[in-house]
Amino acid sequence: MSEHRTEDAKGRAKEAAGAVTGDKDLKKEGKADQASASAKGKLESAVDKVKDKITGN
């Protein structure tokens, strides 16, 4: 599993735990982790596309 997918899963777990316990800060932290993971995934994808263009794949 890619690092960003693991981070997304952790963020979802934090968000759910925050929702269940009523901890708004934990819920926000989970959402932030998910946003960070999404950005990392998009960057990883862009880097892969550039590498493919450079190498001709």
PyMOL Python script that loads the backbone (N, CA, C, O; Angstrom):
from pymol import cmd

cmd.read_pdbstr("""\
ATOM      1  N   MET A   1       0.852  -1.173   0.000  1.00  0.00           N
ATOM      2  CA  MET A   1       0.000   0.000   0.000  1.00  0.00           C
ATOM      3  C   MET A   1       0.896   1.234   0.000  1.00  0.00           C
ATOM      4  O   MET A   1       1.864   1.308   0.756  1.00  0.00           O
ATOM      5  N   SER A   2       0.573   2.183  -0.837  1.00  0.00           N
ATOM      6  CA  SER A   2       1.362   3.406  -0.909  1.00  0.00           C
ATOM      7  C   SER A   2       1.264   4.184   0.392  1.00  0.00           C
ATOM      8  O   SER A   2       0.282   4.089   1.128  1.00  0.00           O
ATOM      9  N   GLU A   3       2.302   4.950   0.648  1.00  0.00           N
ATOM     10  CA  GLU A   3       2.354   5.732   1.892  1.00  0.00           C
ATOM     11  C   GLU A   3       1.156   6.670   2.006  1.00  0.00           C
ATOM     12  O   GLU A   3       0.579   6.817   3.084  1.00  0.00           O
ATOM     13  N   HIS A   4       0.779   7.308   0.885  1.00  0.00           N
ATOM     14  CA  HIS A   4      -0.337   8.249   0.966  1.00  0.00           C
ATOM     15  C   HIS A   4      -1.663   7.533   1.241  1.00  0.00           C
ATOM     16  O   HIS A   4      -2.561   8.107   1.857  1.00  0.00           O
ATOM     17  N   ARG A   5      -1.785   6.310   0.795  1.00  0.00           N
ATOM     18  CA  ARG A   5      -3.021   5.563   1.076  1.00  0.00           C
ATOM     19  C   ARG A   5      -3.100   5.158   2.545  1.00  0.00           C
ATOM     20  O   ARG A   5      -4.175   5.145   3.144  1.00  0.00           O
ATOM     21  N   THR A   6      -1.950   4.831   3.108  1.00  0.00           N
ATOM     22  CA  THR A   6      -1.900   4.514   4.533  1.00  0.00           C
ATOM     23  C   THR A   6      -2.263   5.748   5.350  1.00  0.00           C
ATOM     24  O   THR A   6      -3.022   5.664   6.316  1.00  0.00           O
ATOM     25  N   GLU A   7      -1.712   6.901   4.951  1.00  0.00           N
ATOM     26  CA  GLU A   7      -2.006   8.153   5.653  1.00  0.00           C
ATOM     27  C   GLU A   7      -3.489   8.503   5.535  1.00  0.00           C
ATOM     28  O   GLU A   7      -4.092   8.997   6.489  1.00  0.00           O
ATOM     29  N   ASP A   8      -4.073   8.248   4.367  1.00  0.00           N
ATOM     30  CA  ASP A   8      -5.501   8.511   4.175  1.00  0.00           C
ATOM     31  C   ASP A   8      -6.333   7.629   5.106  1.00  0.00           C
ATOM     32  O   ASP A   8      -7.291   8.095   5.721  1.00  0.00           O
ATOM     33  N   ALA A   9      -5.963   6.363   5.202  1.00  0.00           N
ATOM     34  CA  ALA A   9      -6.697   5.444   6.077  1.00  0.00           C
ATOM     35  C   ALA A   9      -6.598   5.885   7.538  1.00  0.00           C
ATOM     36  O   ALA A   9      -7.582   5.828   8.275  1.00  0.00           O
ATOM     37  N   LYS A  10      -5.416   6.321   7.951  1.00  0.00           N
ATOM     38  CA  LYS A  10      -5.248   6.813   9.319  1.00  0.00           C
ATOM     39  C   LYS A  10      -6.110   8.057   9.548  1.00  0.00           C
ATOM     40  O   LYS A  10      -6.715   8.221  10.608  1.00  0.00           O
ATOM     41  N   GLY A  11      -6.155   8.923   8.542  1.00  0.00           N
ATOM     42  CA  GLY A  11      -6.978  10.124   8.649  1.00  0.00           C
ATOM     43  C   GLY A  11      -8.451   9.799   8.772  1.00  0.00           C
ATOM     44  O   GLY A  11      -9.171  10.424   9.550  1.00  0.00           O
ATOM     45  N   ARG A  12      -8.897   8.818   8.000  1.00  0.00           N
ATOM     46  CA  ARG A  12     -10.302   8.401   8.083  1.00  0.00           C
ATOM     47  C   ARG A  12     -10.619   7.838   9.471  1.00  0.00           C
ATOM     48  O   ARG A  12     -11.684   8.092  10.033  1.00  0.00           O
ATOM     49  N   ALA A  13      -9.667   7.069  10.008  1.00  0.00           N
ATOM     50  CA  ALA A  13      -9.866   6.500  11.342  1.00  0.00           C
ATOM     51  C   ALA A  13      -9.935   7.605  12.395  1.00  0.00           C
ATOM     52  O   ALA A  13     -10.782   7.561  13.288  1.00  0.00           O
ATOM     53  N   LYS A  14      -9.053   8.586  12.292  1.00  0.00           N
ATOM     54  CA  LYS A  14      -9.072   9.704  13.247  1.00  0.00           C
ATOM     55  C   LYS A  14     -10.376  10.481  13.140  1.00  0.00           C
ATOM     56  O   LYS A  14     -10.979  10.847  14.149  1.00  0.00           O
ATOM     57  N   GLU A  15     -10.804  10.729  11.906  1.00  0.00           N
ATOM     58  CA  GLU A  15     -12.047  11.478  11.711  1.00  0.00           C
ATOM     59  C   GLU A  15     -13.228  10.720  12.316  1.00  0.00           C
ATOM     60  O   GLU A  15     -14.077  11.310  12.984  1.00  0.00           O
ATOM     61  N   ALA A  16     -13.273   9.412  12.078  1.00  0.00           N
ATOM     62  CA  ALA A  16     -14.361   8.601  12.624  1.00  0.00           C
ATOM     63  C   ALA A  16     -14.315   8.573  14.151  1.00  0.00           C
ATOM     64  O   ALA A  16     -15.346   8.687  14.813  1.00  0.00           O
ATOM     65  N   ALA A  17     -13.114   8.422  14.700  1.00  0.00           N
ATOM     66  CA  ALA A  17     -12.977   8.404  16.160  1.00  0.00           C
ATOM     67  C   ALA A  17     -13.413   9.741  16.749  1.00  0.00           C
ATOM     68  O   ALA A  17     -14.069   9.787  17.790  1.00  0.00           O
ATOM     69  N   GLY A  18     -13.047  10.819  16.081  1.00  0.00           N
ATOM     70  CA  GLY A  18     -13.456  12.142  16.542  1.00  0.00           C
ATOM     71  C   GLY A  18     -14.959  12.319  16.495  1.00  0.00           C
ATOM     72  O   GLY A  18     -15.552  12.925  17.387  1.00  0.00           O
ATOM     73  N   ALA A  19     -15.571  11.785  15.446  1.00  0.00           N
ATOM     74  CA  ALA A  19     -17.024  11.892  15.315  1.00  0.00           C
ATOM     75  C   ALA A  19     -17.732  11.089  16.406  1.00  0.00           C
ATOM     76  O   ALA A  19     -18.718  11.545  16.985  1.00  0.00           O
ATOM     77  N   VAL A  20     -17.222   9.903  16.675  1.00  0.00           N
ATOM     78  CA  VAL A  20     -17.843   9.032  17.676  1.00  0.00           C
ATOM     79  C   VAL A  20     -17.695   9.607  19.082  1.00  0.00           C
ATOM     80  O   VAL A  20     -18.627   9.554  19.884  1.00  0.00           O
ATOM     81  N   THR A  21     -16.521  10.153  19.373  1.00  0.00           N
ATOM     82  CA  THR A  21     -16.254  10.656  20.727  1.00  0.00           C
ATOM     83  C   THR A  21     -16.652  12.112  20.917  1.00  0.00           C
ATOM     84  O   THR A  21     -16.656  12.621  22.038  1.00  0.00           O
ATOM     85  N   GLY A  22     -16.986  12.781  19.817  1.00  0.00           N
ATOM     86  CA  GLY A  22     -17.339  14.192  19.910  1.00  0.00           C
ATOM     87  C   GLY A  22     -16.127  15.107  20.002  1.00  0.00           C
ATOM     88  O   GLY A  22     -16.252  16.272  20.378  1.00  0.00           O
ATOM     89  N   ASP A  23     -14.956  14.583  19.660  1.00  0.00           N
ATOM     90  CA  ASP A  23     -13.704  15.347  19.716  1.00  0.00           C
ATOM     91  C   ASP A  23     -13.510  16.070  18.382  1.00  0.00           C
ATOM     92  O   ASP A  23     -13.040  15.477  17.411  1.00  0.00           O
ATOM     93  N   LYS A  24     -13.871  17.344  18.342  1.00  0.00           N
ATOM     94  CA  LYS A  24     -13.803  18.119  17.104  1.00  0.00           C
ATOM     95  C   LYS A  24     -12.376  18.269  16.596  1.00  0.00           C
ATOM     96  O   LYS A  24     -12.138  18.253  15.388  1.00  0.00           O
ATOM     97  N   ASP A  25     -11.423  18.415  17.520  1.00  0.00           N
ATOM     98  CA  ASP A  25     -10.022  18.566  17.118  1.00  0.00           C
ATOM     99  C   ASP A  25      -9.502  17.302  16.432  1.00  0.00           C
ATOM    100  O   ASP A  25      -8.797  17.389  15.427  1.00  0.00           O
ATOM    101  N   LEU A  26      -9.842  16.140  16.964  1.00  0.00           N
ATOM    102  CA  LEU A  26      -9.413  14.881  16.367  1.00  0.00           C
ATOM    103  C   LEU A  26     -10.056  14.706  14.994  1.00  0.00           C
ATOM    104  O   LEU A  26      -9.414  14.230  14.058  1.00  0.00           O
ATOM    105  N   LYS A  27     -11.307  15.088  14.883  1.00  0.00           N
ATOM    106  CA  LYS A  27     -12.013  14.998  13.606  1.00  0.00           C
ATOM    107  C   LYS A  27     -11.344  15.904  12.572  1.00  0.00           C
ATOM    108  O   LYS A  27     -11.147  15.497  11.427  1.00  0.00           O
ATOM    109  N   LYS A  28     -10.992  17.133  12.972  1.00  0.00           N
ATOM    110  CA  LYS A  28     -10.306  18.061  12.069  1.00  0.00           C
ATOM    111  C   LYS A  28      -8.938  17.529  11.679  1.00  0.00           C
ATOM    112  O   LYS A  28      -8.528  17.643  10.524  1.00  0.00           O
ATOM    113  N   GLU A  29      -8.228  16.946  12.645  1.00  0.00           N
ATOM    114  CA  GLU A  29      -6.908  16.383  12.372  1.00  0.00           C
ATOM    115  C   GLU A  29      -7.019  15.256  11.342  1.00  0.00           C
ATOM    116  O   GLU A  29      -6.181  15.140  10.448  1.00  0.00           O
ATOM    117  N   GLY A  30      -8.044  14.442  11.473  1.00  0.00           N
ATOM    118  CA  GLY A  30      -8.274  13.363  10.516  1.00  0.00           C
ATOM    119  C   GLY A  30      -8.535  13.895   9.121  1.00  0.00           C
ATOM    120  O   GLY A  30      -8.011  13.362   8.143  1.00  0.00           O
ATOM    121  N   LYS A  31      -9.341  14.941   9.021  1.00  0.00           N
ATOM    122  CA  LYS A  31      -9.619  15.544   7.716  1.00  0.00           C
ATOM    123  C   LYS A  31      -8.352  16.146   7.118  1.00  0.00           C
ATOM    124  O   LYS A  31      -8.125  16.054   5.911  1.00  0.00           O
ATOM    125  N   ALA A  32      -7.531  16.759   7.961  1.00  0.00           N
ATOM    126  CA  ALA A  32      -6.266  17.340   7.491  1.00  0.00           C
ATOM    127  C   ALA A  32      -5.332  16.245   6.988  1.00  0.00           C
ATOM    128  O   ALA A  32      -4.667  16.420   5.967  1.00  0.00           O
ATOM    129  N   ASP A  33      -5.276  15.129   7.690  1.00  0.00           N
ATOM    130  CA  ASP A  33      -4.442  14.006   7.259  1.00  0.00           C
ATOM    131  C   ASP A  33      -4.907  13.483   5.899  1.00  0.00           C
ATOM    132  O   ASP A  33      -4.090  13.145   5.043  1.00  0.00           O
ATOM    133  N   GLN A  34      -6.213  13.422   5.711  1.00  0.00           N
ATOM    134  CA  GLN A  34      -6.748  12.953   4.437  1.00  0.00           C
ATOM    135  C   GLN A  34      -6.406  13.919   3.303  1.00  0.00           C
ATOM    136  O   GLN A  34      -6.063  13.489   2.202  1.00  0.00           O
ATOM    137  N   ALA A  35      -6.500  15.210   3.571  1.00  0.00           N
ATOM    138  CA  ALA A  35      -6.163  16.211   2.553  1.00  0.00           C
ATOM    139  C   ALA A  35      -4.687  16.125   2.189  1.00  0.00           C
ATOM    140  O   ALA A  35      -4.326  16.223   1.016  1.00  0.00           O
ATOM    141  N   SER A  36      -3.847  15.945   3.181  1.00  0.00           N
ATOM    142  CA  SER A  36      -2.413  15.809   2.951  1.00  0.00           C
ATOM    143  C   SER A  36      -2.124  14.565   2.118  1.00  0.00           C
ATOM    144  O   SER A  36      -1.315  14.609   1.190  1.00  0.00           O
ATOM    145  N   ALA A  37      -2.774  13.474   2.443  1.00  0.00           N
ATOM    146  CA  ALA A  37      -2.585  12.229   1.706  1.00  0.00           C
ATOM    147  C   ALA A  37      -3.027  12.383   0.256  1.00  0.00           C
ATOM    148  O   ALA A  37      -2.374  11.872  -0.655  1.00  0.00           O
ATOM    149  N   SER A  38      -4.121  13.078   0.045  1.00  0.00           N
ATOM    150  CA  SER A  38      -4.616  13.312  -1.309  1.00  0.00           C
ATOM    151  C   SER A  38      -3.616  14.122  -2.123  1.00  0.00           C
ATOM    152  O   SER A  38      -3.351  13.809  -3.283  1.00  0.00           O
ATOM    153  N   ALA A  39      -3.068  15.152  -1.516  1.00  0.00           N
ATOM    154  CA  ALA A  39      -2.075  15.986  -2.204  1.00  0.00           C
ATOM    155  C   ALA A  39      -0.832  15.172  -2.541  1.00  0.00           C
ATOM    156  O   ALA A  39      -0.282  15.294  -3.635  1.00  0.00           O
ATOM    157  N   LYS A  40      -0.392  14.345  -1.604  1.00  0.00           N
ATOM    158  CA  LYS A  40       0.782  13.504  -1.850  1.00  0.00           C
ATOM    159  C   LYS A  40       0.513  12.526  -2.988  1.00  0.00           C
ATOM    160  O   LYS A  40       1.385  12.285  -3.822  1.00  0.00           O
ATOM    161  N   GLY A  41      -0.687  11.967  -3.021  1.00  0.00           N
ATOM    162  CA  GLY A  41      -1.049  11.035  -4.085  1.00  0.00           C
ATOM    163  C   GLY A  41      -1.053  11.707  -5.443  1.00  0.00           C
ATOM    164  O   GLY A  41      -0.582  11.133  -6.424  1.00  0.00           O
ATOM    165  N   LYS A  42      -1.580  12.916  -5.507  1.00  0.00           N
ATOM    166  CA  LYS A  42      -1.612  13.648  -6.775  1.00  0.00           C
ATOM    167  C   LYS A  42      -0.210  14.015  -7.224  1.00  0.00           C
ATOM    168  O   LYS A  42       0.104  13.934  -8.412  1.00  0.00           O
ATOM    169  N   LEU A  43       0.633  14.415  -6.288  1.00  0.00           N
ATOM    170  CA  LEU A  43       2.016  14.747  -6.616  1.00  0.00           C
ATOM    171  C   LEU A  43       2.757  13.506  -7.105  1.00  0.00           C
ATOM    172  O   LEU A  43       3.506  13.569  -8.080  1.00  0.00           O
ATOM    173  N   GLU A  44       2.549  12.392  -6.434  1.00  0.00           N
ATOM    174  CA  GLU A  44       3.181  11.138  -6.836  1.00  0.00           C
ATOM    175  C   GLU A  44       2.766  10.763  -8.258  1.00  0.00           C
ATOM    176  O   GLU A  44       3.595  10.331  -9.058  1.00  0.00           O
ATOM    177  N   SER A  45       1.500  10.928  -8.561  1.00  0.00           N
ATOM    178  CA  SER A  45       0.988  10.626  -9.896  1.00  0.00           C
ATOM    179  C   SER A  45       1.607  11.542 -10.944  1.00  0.00           C
ATOM    180  O   SER A  45       1.979  11.085 -12.025  1.00  0.00           O
ATOM    181  N   ALA A  46       1.719  12.823 -10.634  1.00  0.00           N
ATOM    182  CA  ALA A  46       2.317  13.780 -11.566  1.00  0.00           C
ATOM    183  C   ALA A  46       3.784  13.451 -11.815  1.00  0.00           C
ATOM    184  O   ALA A  46       4.253  13.517 -12.952  1.00  0.00           O
ATOM    185  N   VAL A  47       4.501  13.102 -10.771  1.00  0.00           N
ATOM    186  CA  VAL A  47       5.916  12.743 -10.909  1.00  0.00           C
ATOM    187  C   VAL A  47       6.049  11.509 -11.797  1.00  0.00           C
ATOM    188  O   VAL A  47       6.928  11.457 -12.657  1.00  0.00           O
ATOM    189  N   ASP A  48       5.189  10.524 -11.597  1.00  0.00           N
ATOM    190  CA  ASP A  48       5.227   9.319 -12.423  1.00  0.00           C
ATOM    191  C   ASP A  48       4.971   9.641 -13.891  1.00  0.00           C
ATOM    192  O   ASP A  48       5.624   9.077 -14.769  1.00  0.00           O
ATOM    193  N   LYS A  49       4.031  10.540 -14.166  1.00  0.00           N
ATOM    194  CA  LYS A  49       3.737  10.924 -15.547  1.00  0.00           C
ATOM    195  C   LYS A  49       4.926  11.616 -16.191  1.00  0.00           C
ATOM    196  O   LYS A  49       5.240  11.364 -17.355  1.00  0.00           O
ATOM    197  N   VAL A  50       5.587  12.485 -15.442  1.00  0.00           N
ATOM    198  CA  VAL A  50       6.768  13.175 -15.966  1.00  0.00           C
ATOM    199  C   VAL A  50       7.877  12.167 -16.241  1.00  0.00           C
ATOM    200  O   VAL A  50       8.532  12.235 -17.281  1.00  0.00           O
ATOM    201  N   LYS A  51       8.089  11.241 -15.326  1.00  0.00           N
ATOM    202  CA  LYS A  51       9.113  10.213 -15.526  1.00  0.00           C
ATOM    203  C   LYS A  51       8.814   9.395 -16.776  1.00  0.00           C
ATOM    204  O   LYS A  51       9.718   9.088 -17.552  1.00  0.00           O
ATOM    205  N   ASP A  52       7.537   9.041 -16.970  1.00  0.00           N
ATOM    206  CA  ASP A  52       7.144   8.276 -18.152  1.00  0.00           C
ATOM    207  C   ASP A  52       7.420   9.052 -19.436  1.00  0.00           C
ATOM    208  O   ASP A  52       7.868   8.475 -20.427  1.00  0.00           O
ATOM    209  N   LYS A  53       7.156  10.350 -19.422  1.00  0.00           N
ATOM    210  CA  LYS A  53       7.411  11.183 -20.605  1.00  0.00           C
ATOM    211  C   LYS A  53       8.909  11.260 -20.898  1.00  0.00           C
ATOM    212  O   LYS A  53       9.330  11.206 -22.053  1.00  0.00           O
ATOM    213  N   ILE A  54       9.698  11.386 -19.847  1.00  0.00           N
ATOM    214  CA  ILE A  54      11.145  11.511 -20.021  1.00  0.00           C
ATOM    215  C   ILE A  54      11.749  10.206 -20.530  1.00  0.00           C
ATOM    216  O   ILE A  54      12.613  10.217 -21.407  1.00  0.00           O
ATOM    217  N   THR A  55      11.296   9.090 -19.981  1.00  0.00           N
ATOM    218  CA  THR A  55      11.865   7.796 -20.364  1.00  0.00           C
ATOM    219  C   THR A  55      11.208   7.212 -21.611  1.00  0.00           C
ATOM    220  O   THR A  55      11.705   6.231 -22.163  1.00  0.00           O
ATOM    221  N   GLY A  56      10.114   7.792 -22.058  1.00  0.00           N
ATOM    222  CA  GLY A  56       9.444   7.331 -23.267  1.00  0.00           C
ATOM    223  C   GLY A  56       8.510   6.160 -23.053  1.00  0.00           C
ATOM    224  O   GLY A  56       8.162   5.470 -24.011  1.00  0.00           O
ATOM    225  N   ASN A  57       8.102   5.923 -21.837  1.00  0.00           N
ATOM    226  CA  ASN A  57       7.168   4.816 -21.553  1.00  0.00           C
ATOM    227  C   ASN A  57       5.749   5.256 -21.710  1.00  0.00           C
ATOM    228  O   ASN A  57       4.830   4.461 -21.513  1.00  0.00           O
TER     229      ASN A  57
END
""", "prot")
cmd.dss("prot")
cmd.show_as("cartoon", "prot")
cmd.util.cbc("prot")
cmd.orient("prot")
